[in-house]
């Protein structure tokens, strides 16, 4: 199933697209309560053969009709058959449907009206284009359906229930003035886009190797190595009900969730971006029988993420707590953890010092003439390196300006800011955005590698010529961070973006101090440590 975001220019109404036999239909989301699986119907005393019977829904028997039979056609059996519960003026009826395939928004002006004085002819009030697949759909006139002679409906058992936001204008009409900005990790799997709060995941695995398991089957694909032990790996799209993961040569990535009994990896295709989202402007999804609606109850239209991109994509918002409380996944993690108890990892620093890990000890690892890291607490957003006009002298670190959400963000070459060679940036490069004295500043880097949990963060001395290699002035120490990459521990330099002064001559840095700008939404109340002390967030 797909959803297209509201089209620009005024109020657009939401529609659900579905198929009955060879008929492609659409109806307003205001009239669609939910889709439920087709199960055994109860006989109903009625003479019309298009009235199939009744189905028990929340204490009432809802009449179910076969619209194709009503139109004089035969309804072919289909494995995706379901029942659409339609409501109108506090009444409810069920309609047999072959498939619910998309949700979309269109303006009223895009409807090509149809007129008829016949009862059956009035069932379609017009045609409109479904932008998700560029096909023409007949608009079902729900009022005319309920007004048909011999149609039997039942009183709506839950008239207070609200379905989707009825229009794009209502989607943006937020009465609550409390800020609801939240960081979101954007990712995709098998052509479907998702979003999840990065603070809800333990870490990411950039290149997991899935090993076979005797228990593997369905959404459970096998084991992956995580910090020296094996953990179960599942396919995200397959578990949510979107179907099996296509057999491609592309290297997957993985998100790691931590359960009480152990960790579990969720296989995805790619992590795309990190953005901030006002969760009040997400659009709710109705319960659908084919999908795990409890694990993704809303979507984020792309227009909220990238206002300058008028495309029709969206991201399903994943409910991480739903995953963590899912009995099947918790049991899977427990079974594999029990088999791996003899291989418990030791997270030990130099001299055998034990370190307690918390959610604030994450870093973003990226390529910058080698691997570097920044604390995720210092990152406001991660944006693609696109639309930047480079018109400044190449000996200066300033590459240009990036327009994003009404802000003109100066973008500096992080390598040049550190005294390194100027980077060759392309469409796969990224811009890490940080607050600098209450202003947004962007630092261009190479491709992001992963989000990792910090195992240990020492401050080490800088010896010899390396003292002059970066930052211009001499320095005697540098902050490092130990992370596990590709199954091995690596010690890489951890930069403090808050301490950089990109406009200073020769890339000089400021003394490290508490940032004047607002804290990152990823981790609040996090102070930037001084350069002469161990990292406070580790």
FENRA-V493923 format. One record per residue. N is the residue number from 0. PHI is phi in degrees with one decimal (NA if undefined). D_CENTER is the distance of its C-alpha to the mean C-alpha in whole Angstrom. Layout:
BEGIN
n:N phi:PHI d_center:D_CENTER
n:N phi:PHI d_center:D_CENTER
END
This chain:
BEGIN
n:0 phi:NA d_center:15
n:1 phi:-129.3 d_center:14
n:2 phi:-140.9 d_center:14
n:3 phi:-104.5 d_center:15
n:4 phi:-75.7 d_center:15
n:5 phi:-55.9 d_center:18
n:6 phi:-78.4 d_center:21
n:7 phi:-72.2 d_center:22
n:8 phi:93.5 d_center:26
n:9 phi:89.1 d_center:27
n:10 phi:-90.2 d_center:25
n:11 phi:-115.5 d_center:24
n:12 phi:-90.0 d_center:24
n:13 phi:-85.7 d_center:21
n:14 phi:-132.2 d_center:22
n:15 phi:-107.8 d_center:21
n:16 phi:-99.3 d_center:23
n:17 phi:-147.9 d_center:25
n:18 phi:-127.7 d_center:27
n:19 phi:-124.8 d_center:31
n:20 phi:62.0 d_center:33
n:21 phi:-100.8 d_center:33
n:22 phi:-91.8 d_center:32
n:23 phi:-100.9 d_center:29
n:24 phi:-122.0 d_center:29
n:25 phi:-144.1 d_center:26
n:26 phi:-145.0 d_center:27
n:27 phi:-61.1 d_center:26
n:28 phi:-63.5 d_center:23
n:29 phi:-62.4 d_center:25
n:30 phi:-97.6 d_center:27
n:31 phi:-99.8 d_center:25
n:32 phi:-81.5 d_center:25
n:33 phi:-173.3 d_center:23
n:34 phi:-112.4 d_center:23
n:35 phi:-124.9 d_center:25
n:36 phi:-67.0 d_center:26
n:37 phi:-76.0 d_center:30
n:38 phi:-135.0 d_center:32
n:39 phi:-58.1 d_center:36
n:40 phi:-96.4 d_center:37
n:41 phi:-94.8 d_center:40
n:42 phi:-63.8 d_center:44
n:43 phi:-135.0 d_center:44
n:44 phi:-71.5 d_center:48
n:45 phi:-153.6 d_center:47
n:46 phi:-82.8 d_center:49
n:47 phi:-78.1 d_center:46
n:48 phi:-74.4 d_center:45
n:49 phi:-80.4 d_center:42
n:50 phi:-90.3 d_center:41
n:51 phi:-74.8 d_center:40
n:52 phi:145.1 d_center:40
n:53 phi:-126.9 d_center:38
n:54 phi:-127.1 d_center:35
n:55 phi:-80.3 d_center:35
n:56 phi:-134.7 d_center:32
n:57 phi:49.6 d_center:32
n:58 phi:89.9 d_center:35
n:59 phi:-128.9 d_center:36
n:60 phi:-95.3 d_center:37
n:61 phi:-95.7 d_center:35
n:62 phi:-63.5 d_center:37
n:63 phi:-120.0 d_center:36
n:64 phi:-117.4 d_center:37
n:65 phi:-100.7 d_center:37
n:66 phi:-64.3 d_center:36
n:67 phi:-64.8 d_center:37
n:68 phi:-62.7 d_center:41
n:69 phi:-59.9 d_center:41
n:70 phi:-88.5 d_center:41
n:71 phi:84.6 d_center:44
n:72 phi:-118.3 d_center:41
n:73 phi:-94.1 d_center:40
n:74 phi:-92.5 d_center:37
n:75 phi:-71.4 d_center:36
n:76 phi:-65.9 d_center:34
n:77 phi:-141.6 d_center:31
n:78 phi:-67.4 d_center:29
n:79 phi:-97.0 d_center:26
n:80 phi:-55.9 d_center:28
n:81 phi:-147.9 d_center:27
n:82 phi:-118.7 d_center:28
n:83 phi:-91.4 d_center:27
n:84 phi:-91.4 d_center:28
n:85 phi:-106.6 d_center:29
n:86 phi:-126.5 d_center:31
n:87 phi:-160.9 d_center:33
n:88 phi:49.4 d_center:35
n:89 phi:65.3 d_center:35
n:90 phi:-117.7 d_center:36
n:91 phi:-137.9 d_center:33
n:92 phi:-147.6 d_center:34
n:93 phi:-105.9 d_center:32
n:94 phi:-126.8 d_center:32
n:95 phi:-68.8 d_center:32
n:96 phi:-131.0 d_center:29
n:97 phi:-79.1 d_center:28
n:98 phi:-166.9 d_center:24
n:99 phi:-101.3 d_center:22
n:100 phi:-115.4 d_center:20
n:101 phi:-166.4 d_center:18
n:102 phi:-122.1 d_center:17
n:103 phi:-152.8 d_center:18
n:104 phi:-120.9 d_center:20
n:105 phi:-147.8 d_center:24
n:106 phi:-77.9 d_center:27
n:107 phi:-61.3 d_center:30
n:108 phi:-68.1 d_center:32
n:109 phi:-84.9 d_center:30
n:110 phi:-82.7 d_center:32
n:111 phi:-97.8 d_center:35
n:112 phi:-68.1 d_center:37
n:113 phi:-117.8 d_center:39
n:114 phi:-126.3 d_center:42
n:115 phi:-158.2 d_center:44
n:116 phi:-96.5 d_center:47
n:117 phi:-83.0 d_center:46
n:118 phi:-58.7 d_center:44
n:119 phi:-71.8 d_center:42
n:120 phi:-64.1 d_center:42
n:121 phi:-78.1 d_center:40
n:122 phi:-64.6 d_center:37
n:123 phi:-112.4 d_center:36
n:124 phi:-90.0 d_center:36
n:125 phi:165.3 d_center:35
n:126 phi:-124.1 d_center:32
n:127 phi:-153.9 d_center:29
n:128 phi:-89.1 d_center:27
n:129 phi:-86.5 d_center:23
n:130 phi:-68.5 d_center:21
n:131 phi:-69.7 d_center:19
n:132 phi:-134.5 d_center:22
n:133 phi:58.9 d_center:24
n:134 phi:-114.0 d_center:27
n:135 phi:-88.3 d_center:29
n:136 phi:-122.3 d_center:29
n:137 phi:-84.4 d_center:31
n:138 phi:-83.9 d_center:31
n:139 phi:-74.0 d_center:32
n:140 phi:-86.5 d_center:34
n:141 phi:-65.4 d_center:33
n:142 phi:-61.4 d_center:36
n:143 phi:-65.7 d_center:38
n:144 phi:-63.6 d_center:37
n:145 phi:-68.7 d_center:38
n:146 phi:-88.9 d_center:41
n:147 phi:-62.4 d_center:43
n:148 phi:-60.4 d_center:46
n:149 phi:75.3 d_center:46
n:150 phi:-73.5 d_center:42
n:151 phi:-111.1 d_center:41
n:152 phi:-124.7 d_center:39
n:153 phi:-126.3 d_center:38
n:154 phi:-65.4 d_center:37
n:155 phi:-60.6 d_center:34
n:156 phi:-71.3 d_center:33
n:157 phi:-135.3 d_center:31
n:158 phi:-66.3 d_center:31
n:159 phi:-79.8 d_center:29
n:160 phi:-68.9 d_center:26
n:161 phi:-108.7 d_center:24
n:162 phi:-91.0 d_center:21
n:163 phi:-70.3 d_center:19
n:164 phi:-56.4 d_center:19
n:165 phi:-75.6 d_center:22
n:166 phi:-149.4 d_center:22
n:167 phi:-67.3 d_center:20
n:168 phi:-67.6 d_center:23
n:169 phi:-66.9 d_center:22
n:170 phi:-63.2 d_center:18
n:171 phi:-98.3 d_center:19
n:172 phi:-87.1 d_center:22
n:173 phi:-104.8 d_center:21
n:174 phi:-82.0 d_center:24
n:175 phi:-77.0 d_center:23
n:176 phi:-91.2 d_center:24
n:177 phi:-70.8 d_center:23
n:178 phi:-65.9 d_center:20
n:179 phi:-125.9 d_center:16
n:180 phi:-61.8 d_center:15
n:181 phi:-144.0 d_center:12
n:182 phi:-72.0 d_center:10
n:183 phi:-136.0 d_center:7
n:184 phi:-93.3 d_center:6
n:185 phi:-94.0 d_center:5
n:186 phi:-150.7 d_center:6
n:187 phi:-138.3 d_center:8
n:188 phi:-153.7 d_center:10
n:189 phi:53.8 d_center:13
n:190 phi:84.4 d_center:12
n:191 phi:-109.1 d_center:9
n:192 phi:-99.6 d_center:6
n:193 phi:-134.9 d_center:3
n:194 phi:-140.9 d_center:1
n:195 phi:-147.2 d_center:5
n:196 phi:-69.4 d_center:8
n:197 phi:-63.6 d_center:10
n:198 phi:-73.1 d_center:13
n:199 phi:-89.5 d_center:12
n:200 phi:-108.3 d_center:13
n:201 phi:-72.9 d_center:16
n:202 phi:-172.2 d_center:15
n:203 phi:-122.3 d_center:14
n:204 phi:-117.6 d_center:17
n:205 phi:-67.6 d_center:17
n:206 phi:-138.3 d_center:20
n:207 phi:-71.0 d_center:20
n:208 phi:-103.2 d_center:23
n:209 phi:-83.9 d_center:23
n:210 phi:-97.4 d_center:26
n:211 phi:-65.8 d_center:28
n:212 phi:-141.2 d_center:29
n:213 phi:-64.5 d_center:31
n:214 phi:-90.2 d_center:29
n:215 phi:-63.8 d_center:26
n:216 phi:165.2 d_center:25
n:217 phi:64.7 d_center:23
n:218 phi:-74.0 d_center:19
n:219 phi:-82.5 d_center:21
n:220 phi:-97.5 d_center:22
n:221 phi:139.3 d_center:24
n:222 phi:-115.7 d_center:24
n:223 phi:-129.1 d_center:23
n:224 phi:-82.3 d_center:24
n:225 phi:-141.5 d_center:23
n:226 phi:53.5 d_center:25
n:227 phi:83.4 d_center:28
n:228 phi:-137.3 d_center:28
n:229 phi:-92.2 d_center:26
n:230 phi:-129.7 d_center:23
n:231 phi:-70.4 d_center:22
n:232 phi:-126.9 d_center:19
n:233 phi:-120.3 d_center:17
n:234 phi:-88.3 d_center:15
n:235 phi:-60.2 d_center:12
n:236 phi:-61.0 d_center:12
n:237 phi:-67.7 d_center:16
n:238 phi:-69.8 d_center:15
n:239 phi:-78.8 d_center:13
n:240 phi:104.5 d_center:16
n:241 phi:-84.2 d_center:15
n:242 phi:108.3 d_center:18
n:243 phi:-68.2 d_center:19
n:244 phi:-70.4 d_center:17
n:245 phi:-63.1 d_center:20
n:246 phi:-81.9 d_center:22
n:247 phi:-120.4 d_center:22
n:248 phi:-86.1 d_center:23
n:249 phi:-69.3 d_center:20
n:250 phi:-71.7 d_center:19
n:251 phi:-75.6 d_center:16
n:252 phi:-120.5 d_center:14
n:253 phi:-149.5 d_center:14
n:254 phi:-100.5 d_center:12
n:255 phi:-114.9 d_center:15
n:256 phi:-106.8 d_center:15
n:257 phi:-106.5 d_center:19
n:258 phi:-100.9 d_center:21
n:259 phi:-60.5 d_center:24
n:260 phi:-99.6 d_center:26
n:261 phi:153.0 d_center:24
n:262 phi:-98.7 d_center:20
n:263 phi:-142.7 d_center:18
n:264 phi:-100.4 d_center:16
n:265 phi:-111.5 d_center:13
n:266 phi:-78.1 d_center:14
n:267 phi:-135.1 d_center:11
n:268 phi:-83.4 d_center:13
n:269 phi:-164.2 d_center:11
n:270 phi:-87.0 d_center:9
n:271 phi:-100.1 d_center:9
n:272 phi:-164.1 d_center:10
n:273 phi:-126.3 d_center:10
n:274 phi:-135.0 d_center:10
n:275 phi:-106.0 d_center:12
n:276 phi:-132.6 d_center:11
n:277 phi:-83.0 d_center:13
n:278 phi:-66.7 d_center:12
n:279 phi:-69.6 d_center:15
n:280 phi:-101.6 d_center:14
n:281 phi:-72.9 d_center:11
n:282 phi:-109.3 d_center:13
n:283 phi:-70.2 d_center:14
n:284 phi:-108.2 d_center:14
n:285 phi:-73.5 d_center:18
n:286 phi:-61.7 d_center:18
n:287 phi:-123.9 d_center:19
n:288 phi:-64.3 d_center:21
n:289 phi:-78.0 d_center:19
n:290 phi:-119.1 d_center:16
n:291 phi:-81.2 d_center:15
n:292 phi:-63.8 d_center:14
n:293 phi:-69.7 d_center:15
n:294 phi:-99.8 d_center:12
n:295 phi:-158.2 d_center:9
n:296 phi:-92.3 d_center:12
n:297 phi:-151.1 d_center:10
n:298 phi:-132.4 d_center:8
n:299 phi:-110.3 d_center:8
n:300 phi:-64.4 d_center:11
n:301 phi:-62.1 d_center:11
n:302 phi:-64.4 d_center:14
n:303 phi:-78.0 d_center:13
n:304 phi:-86.0 d_center:11
n:305 phi:-133.0 d_center:14
n:306 phi:-59.2 d_center:17
n:307 phi:-86.1 d_center:19
n:308 phi:-115.4 d_center:17
n:309 phi:-81.1 d_center:19
n:310 phi:-91.9 d_center:17
n:311 phi:-118.8 d_center:15
n:312 phi:-91.6 d_center:12
n:313 phi:-155.6 d_center:9
n:314 phi:-128.3 d_center:5
n:315 phi:-74.4 d_center:5
n:316 phi:-83.4 d_center:5
n:317 phi:-83.4 d_center:6
n:318 phi:-90.6 d_center:10
n:319 phi:-61.0 d_center:11
n:320 phi:-64.7 d_center:14
n:321 phi:-63.7 d_center:14
n:322 phi:-64.5 d_center:14
n:323 phi:-70.2 d_center:17
n:324 phi:-102.3 d_center:19
n:325 phi:-70.0 d_center:19
n:326 phi:-60.5 d_center:22
n:327 phi:-65.1 d_center:22
n:328 phi:-70.9 d_center:20
n:329 phi:-62.2 d_center:22
n:330 phi:-67.9 d_center:25
n:331 phi:-62.1 d_center:24
n:332 phi:-63.1 d_center:23
n:333 phi:-68.0 d_center:26
n:334 phi:-63.3 d_center:28
n:335 phi:-69.8 d_center:27
n:336 phi:-63.1 d_center:28
n:337 phi:-63.0 d_center:31
n:338 phi:-75.5 d_center:32
n:339 phi:-110.8 d_center:31
n:340 phi:-60.5 d_center:33
n:341 phi:-76.7 d_center:35
n:342 phi:-119.1 d_center:33
n:343 phi:-61.4 d_center:32
n:344 phi:-74.3 d_center:30
n:345 phi:-110.8 d_center:32
n:346 phi:-100.1 d_center:31
n:347 phi:-126.8 d_center:34
n:348 phi:-91.7 d_center:35
n:349 phi:-62.8 d_center:38
n:350 phi:77.7 d_center:41
n:351 phi:78.2 d_center:39
n:352 phi:-71.2 d_center:37
n:353 phi:-84.1 d_center:35
n:354 phi:-125.8 d_center:31
n:355 phi:-86.3 d_center:29
n:356 phi:-97.4 d_center:25
n:357 phi:-130.8 d_center:23
n:358 phi:-68.1 d_center:19
n:359 phi:-81.8 d_center:21
n:360 phi:-96.8 d_center:22
n:361 phi:-94.7 d_center:19
n:362 phi:-133.6 d_center:20
n:363 phi:-96.9 d_center:18
n:364 phi:-100.4 d_center:20
n:365 phi:-145.0 d_center:21
n:366 phi:-98.5 d_center:24
n:367 phi:-150.6 d_center:27
n:368 phi:53.8 d_center:30
n:369 phi:126.0 d_center:29
n:370 phi:-84.4 d_center:26
n:371 phi:-133.9 d_center:26
n:372 phi:-141.8 d_center:23
n:373 phi:-132.7 d_center:22
n:374 phi:-61.8 d_center:22
n:375 phi:-65.7 d_center:18
n:376 phi:-66.4 d_center:20
n:377 phi:-93.7 d_center:21
n:378 phi:-98.7 d_center:18
n:379 phi:-83.0 d_center:17
n:380 phi:-153.1 d_center:15
n:381 phi:-121.4 d_center:14
n:382 phi:-118.9 d_center:15
n:383 phi:-71.1 d_center:16
n:384 phi:-82.6 d_center:20
n:385 phi:-140.3 d_center:21
n:386 phi:70.9 d_center:23
n:387 phi:-100.5 d_center:26
n:388 phi:-88.7 d_center:29
n:389 phi:-91.8 d_center:31
n:390 phi:-134.2 d_center:35
n:391 phi:-111.9 d_center:36
n:392 phi:-55.7 d_center:38
n:393 phi:-71.0 d_center:37
n:394 phi:-80.8 d_center:39
n:395 phi:-98.0 d_center:37
n:396 phi:-72.8 d_center:33
n:397 phi:-69.9 d_center:32
n:398 phi:-91.5 d_center:30
n:399 phi:159.4 d_center:29
n:400 phi:-123.1 d_center:27
n:401 phi:-117.4 d_center:23
n:402 phi:-90.2 d_center:23
n:403 phi:-149.6 d_center:20
n:404 phi:54.2 d_center:19
n:405 phi:80.6 d_center:23
n:406 phi:-110.8 d_center:24
n:407 phi:-95.5 d_center:26
n:408 phi:-100.2 d_center:25
n:409 phi:-67.9 d_center:27
n:410 phi:-115.6 d_center:26
n:411 phi:-108.2 d_center:28
n:412 phi:-73.9 d_center:29
n:413 phi:-62.6 d_center:28
n:414 phi:-61.8 d_center:30
n:415 phi:-65.7 d_center:33
n:416 phi:-60.9 d_center:32
n:417 phi:-89.3 d_center:33
n:418 phi:88.4 d_center:36
n:419 phi:-94.8 d_center:35
n:420 phi:-68.1 d_center:35
n:421 phi:-58.5 d_center:33
n:422 phi:-84.4 d_center:30
n:423 phi:-96.2 d_center:30
n:424 phi:-97.4 d_center:26
n:425 phi:-143.8 d_center:24
n:426 phi:-65.6 d_center:21
n:427 phi:-87.7 d_center:20
n:428 phi:-78.3 d_center:21
n:429 phi:-134.2 d_center:18
n:430 phi:-120.6 d_center:19
n:431 phi:-91.6 d_center:19
n:432 phi:-99.1 d_center:20
n:433 phi:-137.9 d_center:22
n:434 phi:-80.5 d_center:24
n:435 phi:-131.0 d_center:28
n:436 phi:52.7 d_center:30
n:437 phi:64.7 d_center:28
n:438 phi:-128.2 d_center:27
n:439 phi:-83.1 d_center:24
n:440 phi:-129.5 d_center:25
n:441 phi:-107.1 d_center:23
n:442 phi:-122.7 d_center:24
n:443 phi:-78.6 d_center:24
n:444 phi:-135.7 d_center:23
n:445 phi:-75.4 d_center:23
n:446 phi:-70.9 d_center:20
n:447 phi:-69.2 d_center:17
n:448 phi:-94.4 d_center:18
n:449 phi:-174.5 d_center:16
n:450 phi:-106.6 d_center:16
n:451 phi:-125.5 d_center:19
n:452 phi:-84.4 d_center:21
n:453 phi:-74.1 d_center:24
n:454 phi:-88.6 d_center:27
n:455 phi:-168.4 d_center:30
n:456 phi:-136.8 d_center:30
n:457 phi:-91.4 d_center:34
n:458 phi:-107.1 d_center:36
n:459 phi:-118.6 d_center:38
n:460 phi:-72.2 d_center:41
n:461 phi:-103.4 d_center:41
n:462 phi:-112.0 d_center:44
n:463 phi:60.5 d_center:46
n:464 phi:-67.5 d_center:45
n:465 phi:-61.9 d_center:41
n:466 phi:-63.7 d_center:42
n:467 phi:-102.5 d_center:43
n:468 phi:-71.3 d_center:40
n:469 phi:-129.8 d_center:37
n:470 phi:70.6 d_center:37
n:471 phi:80.5 d_center:41
n:472 phi:-71.8 d_center:42
n:473 phi:-67.3 d_center:43
n:474 phi:-137.6 d_center:41
n:475 phi:-108.2 d_center:42
n:476 phi:-148.0 d_center:39
n:477 phi:-145.2 d_center:35
n:478 phi:-88.9 d_center:32
n:479 phi:-118.4 d_center:31
n:480 phi:-144.4 d_center:28
n:481 phi:-99.1 d_center:28
n:482 phi:-131.0 d_center:25
n:483 phi:-104.4 d_center:25
n:484 phi:-121.7 d_center:24
n:485 phi:54.6 d_center:24
n:486 phi:83.6 d_center:26
n:487 phi:-127.4 d_center:29
n:488 phi:-76.9 d_center:29
n:489 phi:-133.2 d_center:29
n:490 phi:-106.0 d_center:30
n:491 phi:-125.4 d_center:29
n:492 phi:-73.0 d_center:29
n:493 phi:-108.3 d_center:27
n:494 phi:-91.6 d_center:27
n:495 phi:-107.6 d_center:27
n:496 phi:-63.8 d_center:26
n:497 phi:-64.8 d_center:28
n:498 phi:-91.3 d_center:31
n:499 phi:-79.3 d_center:31
n:500 phi:-123.6 d_center:33
n:501 phi:-65.6 d_center:32
n:502 phi:-89.7 d_center:35
n:503 phi:-74.0 d_center:38
n:504 phi:-64.0 d_center:40
n:505 phi:61.1 d_center:40
n:506 phi:66.3 d_center:36
n:507 phi:-64.3 d_center:38
n:508 phi:-103.8 d_center:36
n:509 phi:-85.8 d_center:36
n:510 phi:-62.2 d_center:37
n:511 phi:-69.2 d_center:34
n:512 phi:-154.9 d_center:33
n:513 phi:-63.3 d_center:31
n:514 phi:-66.7 d_center:29
n:515 phi:-77.2 d_center:30
n:516 phi:-77.4 d_center:27
n:517 phi:-63.3 d_center:24
n:518 phi:-70.1 d_center:23
n:519 phi:-62.0 d_center:19
n:520 phi:-69.1 d_center:16
n:521 phi:-72.3 d_center:15
n:522 phi:-149.3 d_center:19
n:523 phi:-88.3 d_center:22
n:524 phi:53.2 d_center:25
n:525 phi:-112.8 d_center:25
n:526 phi:-90.3 d_center:28
n:527 phi:-83.6 d_center:29
n:528 phi:-71.6 d_center:31
n:529 phi:-75.7 d_center:35
n:530 phi:-71.7 d_center:35
n:531 phi:-101.8 d_center:38
n:532 phi:-126.7 d_center:36
n:533 phi:-65.3 d_center:34
n:534 phi:-59.9 d_center:30
n:535 phi:-71.3 d_center:30
n:536 phi:-87.2 d_center:26
n:537 phi:-113.5 d_center:28
END
